[in-house]
Amino acid sequence: MKSKIITQGFIISGLMNISVLVFSRFFTNQTIPEVDPVVMSNFGLLMITIWGLAYIAIAKNYDKVKWLVGVFAIEKLIYGCVWLKWILNNNVSEVYEKDFMAGMFYSIYGVNDLIFFAFFLFVFIKLNKNQHET
């Protein structure tokens, strides 16, 4: 995978995180924190936005912070696992009935996190492999 594509991946991941602002209507959507008050409180949503800014901040220099890329992979894996637990124990259609945007959010956030877990893990492995080859 080329460096330019990887940079774009970091930017897309960051924008996906920042899209929380749209789904939460800039933290005024009460359904998202009501459905999962521990992980998706307004503070939690703000921190997701901050993670997104971090992905974008290193997009052009990801190769200089390989261990941070590893941290990003772990963070995405955790959110993906939390979502899997939530989706197995809750009915997302009930969330849609309360609020369409919240339903959309709960339908896609974990899939997004698992996809970007794989992306960050791939980049981390690639960076480690490149270091050993030089």
C-alpha positions in Angstrom: 0.0 0.0 0.0 1.4 3.4 -1.0 2.2 6.1 1.4 -0.3 8.5 -0.1 -3.1 5.9 0.3 -2.1 5.3 3.9 -2.2 9.1 4.6 -5.6 9.2 3.1 -6.7 6.3 5.3 -5.6 8.3 8.4 -7.6 11.3 7.2 -10.7 9.3 6.4 -10.5 7.6 9.8 -10.3 11.0 11.5 -13.2 12.3 9.5 -15.3 9.3 10.4 -14.6 10.0 14.1 -15.4 13.6 13.7 -18.7 12.7 12.1 -19.9 12.0 15.6 -20.6 15.7 15.6 -23.2 15.1 12.9 -24.8 12.1 14.5 -24.9 13.7 17.9 -26.1 17.0 16.4 -23.2 18.7 18.1 -23.9 16.8 21.4 -27.6 17.8 21.5 -28.9 14.3 20.5 -29.9 12.8 23.8 -30.6 9.3 22.5 -27.0 8.4 21.8 -25.8 8.9 25.4 -29.1 7.5 26.8 -28.6 4.2 25.0 -25.0 3.7 26.2 -24.3 6.2 28.9 -20.9 4.8 29.9 -19.2 4.7 26.5 -21.2 7.2 24.5 -21.8 10.0 27.0 -21.3 13.5 25.6 -17.8 13.4 27.1 -17.2 10.0 25.4 -18.4 11.5 22.1 -16.1 14.5 22.5 -13.1 12.1 23.1 -14.0 10.2 19.9 -13.7 13.5 18.1 -10.3 14.2 19.7 -9.1 10.7 18.6 -10.2 11.7 15.1 -8.1 14.9 15.3 -5.1 12.8 16.4 -5.5 10.5 13.4 -5.5 13.5 11.1 -2.6 15.2 12.9 -0.2 12.3 12.1 -1.6 11.5 8.6 1.5 12.8 6.8 4.0 11.6 9.4 2.6 8.3 10.5 5.8 6.5 9.7 7.6 8.5 12.4 5.2 7.4 15.2 4.7 3.7 14.6 4.0 2.9 18.3 1.2 5.5 18.2 -0.2 3.8 15.2 -0.2 0.6 17.3 -2.1 2.5 20.0 -4.7 3.5 17.4 -5.1 -0.1 16.5 -5.7 -1.1 20.1 -8.1 1.8 20.6 -10.2 0.8 17.5 -10.2 -2.9 18.6 -11.6 -1.9 22.0 -14.4 0.2 20.5 -15.1 -2.6 18.0 -15.4 -5.1 20.8 -17.6 -2.8 22.9 -19.8 -2.3 19.9 -20.1 -6.1 19.3 -21.1 -6.6 22.9 -23.6 -3.8 22.6 -25.1 -5.0 19.3 -25.5 -8.6 20.7 -27.3 -7.3 23.8 -29.5 -4.5 22.4 -32.0 -4.0 19.7 -30.8 -1.3 17.3 -34.3 -1.0 15.8 -35.5 0.4 19.1 -32.9 3.1 18.8 -34.1 3.9 15.3 -37.6 4.3 16.7 -36.3 6.9 19.2 -34.0 8.8 16.8 -32.9 7.9 13.2 -29.5 9.5 13.5 -28.8 7.6 16.8 -29.9 4.4 15.1 -27.6 5.0 12.2 -24.7 5.8 14.6 -25.2 2.5 16.5 -25.6 0.6 13.3 -22.2 1.7 11.8 -19.8 2.8 14.5 -18.5 -0.6 15.4 -18.1 -1.8 11.8 -16.2 1.4 11.2 -14.0 0.8 14.2 -13.2 -2.8 13.2 -12.4 -1.7 9.6 -10.0 1.0 10.9 -8.6 -1.5 13.5 -7.5 -3.6 10.5 -6.1 -0.6 8.7 -4.1 0.7 11.7 -2.9 -2.9 12.4 -1.8 -3.3 8.8 0.1 0.0 8.9 1.7 -0.9 12.2 2.9 -4.3 10.9 4.1 -2.6 7.7 6.1 0.0 9.7 7.7 -2.7 11.8 8.5 -4.9 8.8 10.1 -1.9 7.0 12.2 -1.1 10.1 13.6 -4.6 10.1 14.4 -4.6 6.4 16.4 -1.4 6.6 
